[in-house]
Amino acid sequence: MPEPTRNPDLTVKVGSLALSNPVMLASGTVGYGDEISKFVSLDKLGGIVVKGLSLEPVRGNRPRRIAETPGGMLNSIGLQNIGVEAFVEEKLPKLRQYDTCVVANIWGTTVDDYAGVAARLDREEGVHALELNVSCPNIKEGGISFGTDARQLHRVTSAARAATSKPLWVKLAPGVTDIGLLARAAEEAGADALSAINTIRGMMVDVARREPVLSTVFGGYSGPGLLPVALYLLFEVKRATPLPLIGIGGINELDHVLQFMTIGASAVQVGTANFYNPGFTGKMVDELIEWCAQHDVDSIEELVGSLQLPAGF
């Protein structure tokens, strides 16, 4: 029997971007990094995806805008953020101090909004990639979500691609008939990688008050209950495009990270788990090292896309 690997290589590549390991913090769950840095060393992680940035500051929705549910949580924060300019001036200098990849999640309500934020961040050192949140309504097209219409997705991805030379990731929306069609549209428009998936819509009711729990009636559902849906949709995206993938949704233990990677994710993003255990991602890195040692895995990239399907599938 060979000796177990004691120093496995956890580095992964998402396109041209190298990460020290595949564990990342998901956008919208850890603010701009400061909030969670007391509980987990950001240097230890492969990357952090910051809270979604828009051209101008956004106050977000009124309370109640977050609620615990069976198997997860609902949120309707409303993409509250300080705006891209304040991020560059106030938050980015602190993030540059960490030895981790910083991915800026960006959004808007018009194609020009996305292009504007992308252009502003393009010249900033310390932003290693951009991730498009396309689960937003295009107000110039009657409120159609960028992420549910292939033509809209192609337009907004093309505009962002033209505005930046940085790696461009597109975070796919799950509430679609054919996620593969959307994945191919993003690929054709110049995306470098795809993040899958964003939250799915859900709601809860306060029966005593006869009212929705959230002020906005419905919101984004995330958490452990989302895992099988996220794994399946990542599988469909993998079948549709050769682009590098980042798996998101329902990660609650190391096995979930490994499942995403076996299907084809080069990296993962952890979101809801950070709320009940702010040190969760650091724990995942430690457990990943241990798992590789126990299974004689020299490089974690050996696992990526290693899924064996039934004959004839």
VEXDREN-2710 file (C-alpha; in Angstrom, 1 decimal):
% VEXDREN-2710
k/r/px/py/pz
1/MET/0.0/0.0/0.0
2/PRO/1.4/3.4/-0.9
3/GLU/1.8/6.0/1.8
4/PRO/-1.1/8.4/2.1
5/THR/-0.5/11.8/0.6
6/ARG/0.3/14.2/3.4
7/ASN/0.5/17.4/1.5
8/PRO/-2.2/17.2/-1.2
9/ASP/-2.4/19.9/-3.9
10/LEU/-5.7/21.8/-3.4
11/THR/-5.1/24.4/-6.1
12/VAL/-7.7/24.6/-8.8
13/LYS/-8.1/26.6/-11.9
14/VAL/-11.3/28.3/-13.0
15/GLY/-10.4/29.1/-16.5
16/SER/-7.3/31.4/-16.3
17/LEU/-7.8/32.1/-12.6
18/ALA/-5.9/30.0/-10.1
19/LEU/-7.4/29.4/-6.6
20/SER/-5.4/28.1/-3.7
21/ASN/-8.2/25.7/-3.0
22/PRO/-11.8/25.2/-4.3
23/VAL/-13.7/26.7/-1.3
24/MET/-15.1/30.2/-1.7
25/LEU/-17.5/32.4/0.1
26/ALA/-20.7/33.1/-1.8
27/SER/-21.9/36.6/-2.7
28/GLY/-24.5/38.2/-0.3
29/THR/-23.7/36.0/2.7
30/VAL/-20.5/37.6/4.1
31/GLY/-20.8/41.3/3.1
32/TYR/-17.4/42.5/1.9
33/GLY/-15.3/40.2/4.0
34/ASP/-14.9/42.3/7.2
35/GLU/-18.0/40.7/8.7
36/ILE/-16.6/37.2/8.7
37/SER/-12.9/37.7/8.9
38/LYS/-13.1/37.4/12.7
39/PHE/-14.3/33.8/12.4
40/VAL/-12.4/32.5/9.4
41/SER/-9.1/33.5/7.9
42/LEU/-9.7/34.8/4.4
43/ASP/-6.1/33.8/3.6
44/LYS/-7.1/30.2/4.1
45/LEU/-9.9/30.2/1.4
46/GLY/-9.7/30.0/-2.3
47/GLY/-11.7/33.1/-2.7
48/ILE/-14.5/35.5/-1.6
49/VAL/-17.3/36.7/-3.8
50/VAL/-18.4/40.1/-2.4
51/LYS/-21.9/41.4/-1.9
52/GLY/-23.5/42.4/-5.2
53/LEU/-22.4/45.8/-6.4
54/SER/-24.4/48.3/-8.4
55/LEU/-23.5/51.7/-9.9
56/GLU/-25.2/53.6/-7.1
57/PRO/-25.9/52.7/-3.4
58/VAL/-29.1/50.7/-2.8
59/ARG/-30.9/50.6/0.5
60/GLY/-32.6/47.3/-0.1
61/ASN/-36.0/46.1/1.0
62/ARG/-37.8/46.9/4.3
63/PRO/-37.9/44.3/7.1
64/ARG/-38.8/41.5/7.5
65/ARG/-36.4/40.4/4.8
66/ILE/-34.9/37.2/6.1
67/ALA/-36.5/34.2/7.7
68/GLU/-35.4/30.7/8.7
69/THR/-37.3/27.8/7.1
70/PRO/-37.2/24.0/7.3
71/GLY/-34.1/23.0/5.5
72/GLY/-32.8/26.5/4.9
73/MET/-33.7/30.2/4.8
74/LEU/-35.5/32.8/2.8
75/ASN/-34.1/36.2/2.0
76/SER/-35.3/39.3/0.3
77/ILE/-32.6/41.7/1.1
78/GLY/-33.1/43.6/-2.1
79/LEU/-29.4/43.7/-3.2
80/GLN/-28.6/46.4/-0.6
81/ASN/-25.0/47.6/-1.2
82/ILE/-22.8/50.7/-0.9
83/GLY/-22.3/51.1/-4.6
84/VAL/-19.2/50.3/-6.7
85/GLU/-17.4/53.7/-6.0
86/ALA/-17.6/53.3/-2.2
87/PHE/-16.5/49.7/-2.6
88/VAL/-13.4/50.7/-4.5
89/GLU/-12.6/53.4/-2.0
90/GLU/-13.5/51.8/1.3
91/LYS/-13.6/48.0/1.0
92/LEU/-11.2/47.0/-1.7
93/PRO/-8.1/48.3/0.0
94/LYS/-8.8/46.0/3.0
95/LEU/-9.4/43.0/0.7
96/ARG/-6.1/43.6/-1.0
97/GLN/-4.4/42.7/2.2
98/TYR/-5.6/39.1/2.0
99/ASP/-3.9/36.3/0.0
100/THR/-7.1/35.1/-1.6
101/CYS/-9.0/35.7/-4.9
102/VAL/-11.6/38.5/-4.8
103/VAL/-14.5/38.2/-7.1
104/ALA/-16.9/41.1/-7.5
105/ASN/-20.5/40.2/-8.0
106/ILE/-22.2/42.9/-10.1
107/TRP/-25.8/43.7/-11.0
108/GLY/-28.0/46.3/-12.6
109/THR/-31.4/46.9/-14.0
110/THR/-30.2/47.8/-17.5
111/VAL/-27.5/46.5/-19.8
112/ASP/-25.6/49.8/-19.4
113/ASP/-25.6/49.3/-15.6
114/TYR/-23.8/46.1/-15.8
115/ALA/-21.3/47.5/-18.4
116/GLY/-20.7/50.5/-16.2
117/VAL/-19.9/48.5/-13.0
118/ALA/-17.7/46.2/-15.0
119/ALA/-15.8/49.1/-16.6
120/ARG/-15.3/50.7/-13.2
121/LEU/-13.8/47.6/-11.7
122/ASP/-11.8/46.7/-14.8
123/ARG/-8.9/49.0/-13.8
124/GLU/-8.8/48.0/-10.1
125/GLU/-6.0/45.9/-8.8
126/GLY/-7.1/43.3/-6.4
127/VAL/-10.3/42.4/-8.2
128/HIS/-9.5/39.0/-9.8
129/ALA/-12.8/38.3/-11.6
130/LEU/-16.3/39.6/-12.0
131/GLU/-19.5/37.5/-11.5
132/LEU/-22.7/38.7/-13.1
133/ASN/-25.9/38.3/-11.1
134/VAL/-28.4/37.9/-13.9
135/SER/-31.4/37.2/-11.7
136/CYS/-32.4/40.9/-12.0
137/PRO/-35.2/42.5/-14.0
138/ASN/-34.3/44.5/-17.1
139/ILE/-36.5/47.6/-16.6
140/LYS/-36.1/48.6/-20.2
141/GLU/-37.5/45.3/-21.4
142/GLY/-40.7/45.2/-19.3
143/GLY/-39.0/43.6/-16.2
144/ILE/-37.9/40.4/-18.0
145/SER/-35.1/38.8/-15.9
146/PHE/-31.8/38.8/-17.6
147/GLY/-31.2/35.3/-16.4
148/THR/-34.4/33.7/-17.7
149/ASP/-34.2/34.9/-21.4
150/ALA/-31.4/33.7/-23.6
151/ARG/-31.4/36.9/-25.7
152/GLN/-31.3/39.1/-22.7
153/LEU/-28.5/37.0/-21.1
154/HIS/-26.5/37.2/-24.2
155/ARG/-26.8/41.0/-24.4
156/VAL/-25.8/41.7/-20.8
157/THR/-22.9/39.2/-20.9
158/SER/-21.7/40.7/-24.2
159/ALA/-21.8/44.2/-22.7
160/ALA/-19.9/43.2/-19.6
161/ARG/-17.4/41.3/-21.7
162/ALA/-16.7/44.4/-23.8
163/ALA/-16.2/46.5/-20.7
164/THR/-13.6/44.3/-19.0
165/SER/-10.6/42.2/-19.6
166/LYS/-11.0/40.4/-16.2
167/PRO/-12.3/36.8/-16.0
168/LEU/-16.1/37.0/-16.4
169/TRP/-18.3/34.5/-14.6
170/VAL/-22.1/34.4/-15.0
171/LYS/-24.2/33.2/-12.1
172/LEU/-27.1/31.3/-13.6
173/ALA/-30.7/31.6/-12.4
174/PRO/-32.4/28.2/-11.6
175/GLY/-36.0/29.1/-12.4
176/VAL/-35.8/28.3/-16.1
177/THR/-37.1/25.6/-18.4
178/ASP/-33.7/24.8/-20.0
179/ILE/-30.7/26.0/-18.0
180/GLY/-28.4/24.5/-20.7
181/LEU/-29.8/27.0/-23.2
182/LEU/-28.9/29.9/-20.9
183/ALA/-25.5/28.4/-20.3
184/ARG/-24.8/28.3/-24.0
185/ALA/-26.0/31.9/-24.4
186/ALA/-23.5/33.0/-21.8
187/GLU/-20.7/31.0/-23.4
188/GLU/-21.4/32.5/-26.8
189/ALA/-21.4/36.0/-25.4
190/GLY/-17.9/35.6/-23.9
191/ALA/-18.3/34.2/-20.3
192/ASP/-15.2/32.6/-19.0
193/ALA/-17.0/30.4/-16.4
194/LEU/-20.5/29.8/-15.0
195/SER/-21.7/29.8/-11.4
196/ALA/-24.6/27.5/-10.7
197/ILE/-27.0/28.2/-9.1
198/ASN/-28.5/31.3/-7.6
199/THR/-31.4/30.9/-5.1
200/ILE/-34.8/29.7/-6.1
201/ARG/-38.0/31.5/-5.3
202/GLY/-40.0/30.5/-2.2
203/MET/-42.3/31.9/0.5
204/MET/-43.6/31.2/4.0
205/VAL/-46.8/32.3/5.8
206/ASP/-47.3/33.6/9.3
207/VAL/-50.6/31.9/10.0
208/ALA/-51.3/33.8/13.2
209/ARG/-51.1/37.1/11.3
210/ARG/-52.5/35.7/8.0
211/GLU/-49.5/37.4/6.4
212/PRO/-46.5/36.4/4.3
213/VAL/-43.4/36.1/6.5
214/LEU/-41.4/38.4/4.2
215/SER/-42.4/42.0/3.5
216/THR/-41.9/41.3/-0.2
217/VAL/-44.2/38.2/0.0
218/PHE/-41.6/35.9/-1.6
219/GLY/-37.8/35.7/-1.6
220/GLY/-34.8/33.6/-2.5
221/TYR/-34.6/30.1/-0.9
222/SER/-31.2/28.7/0.0
223/GLY/-29.8/26.1/2.3
224/PRO/-29.4/22.3/2.6
225/GLY/-32.8/21.7/1.1
226/LEU/-31.5/23.2/-2.2
227/LEU/-28.6/20.7/-2.7
228/PRO/-30.3/18.1/-4.9
229/VAL/-31.7/20.8/-7.2
230/ALA/-28.3/22.5/-7.4
231/LEU/-26.5/19.3/-8.2
232/TYR/-28.9/18.4/-10.9
233/LEU/-28.8/21.8/-12.6
234/LEU/-25.0/21.9/-12.4
235/PHE/-25.1/18.5/-14.2
236/GLU/-27.3/20.0/-16.9
237/VAL/-25.0/22.9/-17.3
238/LYS/-22.0/20.6/-17.5
239/ARG/-23.7/18.7/-20.4
240/ALA/-24.4/21.9/-22.2
241/THR/-21.1/23.7/-22.2
242/PRO/-17.4/23.0/-21.7
243/LEU/-16.9/26.2/-19.6
244/PRO/-15.4/25.9/-16.1
245/LEU/-18.1/25.6/-13.4
246/ILE/-18.5/26.9/-9.9
247/GLY/-21.1/24.9/-7.8
248/ILE/-23.4/26.7/-5.4
249/GLY/-26.4/25.5/-3.3
250/GLY/-27.0/23.6/-0.2
251/ILE/-23.5/22.8/0.9
252/ASN/-23.6/21.6/4.5
253/GLU/-20.7/19.2/4.8
254/LEU/-17.6/18.1/3.0
255/ASP/-19.4/15.4/1.0
256/HIS/-21.5/18.1/-0.7
257/VAL/-18.4/19.9/-1.8
258/LEU/-17.0/16.6/-3.2
259/GLN/-20.3/15.9/-5.0
260/PHE/-20.2/19.2/-6.9
261/MET/-16.6/18.6/-7.9
262/THR/-17.3/15.1/-9.0
263/ILE/-20.0/16.3/-11.3
264/GLY/-17.7/18.9/-12.8
265/ALA/-17.3/22.0/-10.6
266/SER/-13.8/23.3/-10.4
267/ALA/-14.7/25.2/-7.2
268/VAL/-17.7/25.8/-4.9
269/GLN/-19.2/28.7/-3.1
270/VAL/-20.7/28.4/0.4
271/GLY/-23.5/30.7/1.4
272/THR/-26.2/29.8/4.0
273/ALA/-23.9/27.6/6.1
274/ASN/-21.9/30.8/7.0
275/PHE/-24.9/32.1/9.0
276/TYR/-25.1/29.2/11.4
277/ASN/-21.3/28.5/11.5
278/PRO/-19.1/31.5/10.4
279/GLY/-16.1/29.2/10.5
280/PHE/-17.6/26.6/8.2
281/THR/-15.5/27.3/5.1
282/GLY/-12.2/27.1/7.1
283/LYS/-13.4/23.7/8.4
284/MET/-14.1/22.6/4.9
285/VAL/-10.6/23.3/3.8
286/ASP/-9.1/21.4/6.7
287/GLU/-11.4/18.4/6.0
288/LEU/-10.6/18.5/2.3
289/ILE/-6.9/18.2/3.1
290/GLU/-7.7/15.2/5.4
291/TRP/-9.9/13.6/2.8
292/CYS/-7.3/13.8/0.1
293/ALA/-4.7/12.3/2.4
294/GLN/-7.0/9.4/3.4
295/HIS/-7.9/8.7/-0.3
296/ASP/-4.4/9.1/-1.7
297/VAL/-5.5/12.0/-3.9
298/ASP/-2.4/14.0/-4.9
299/SER/-4.3/16.8/-6.5
300/ILE/-8.0/17.7/-5.9
301/GLU/-8.4/18.5/-9.5
302/GLU/-8.3/14.7/-10.1
303/LEU/-11.9/14.7/-8.8
304/VAL/-13.3/17.4/-11.1
305/GLY/-15.6/15.8/-13.6
306/SER/-14.9/12.3/-12.6
307/LEU/-18.5/11.2/-12.4
308/GLN/-19.2/7.8/-14.0
309/LEU/-22.6/7.6/-15.6
310/PRO/-24.5/4.4/-16.3
311/ALA/-23.8/2.8/-19.7
312/GLY/-26.0/4.2/-22.4
313/PHE/-26.9/7.4/-20.5
END
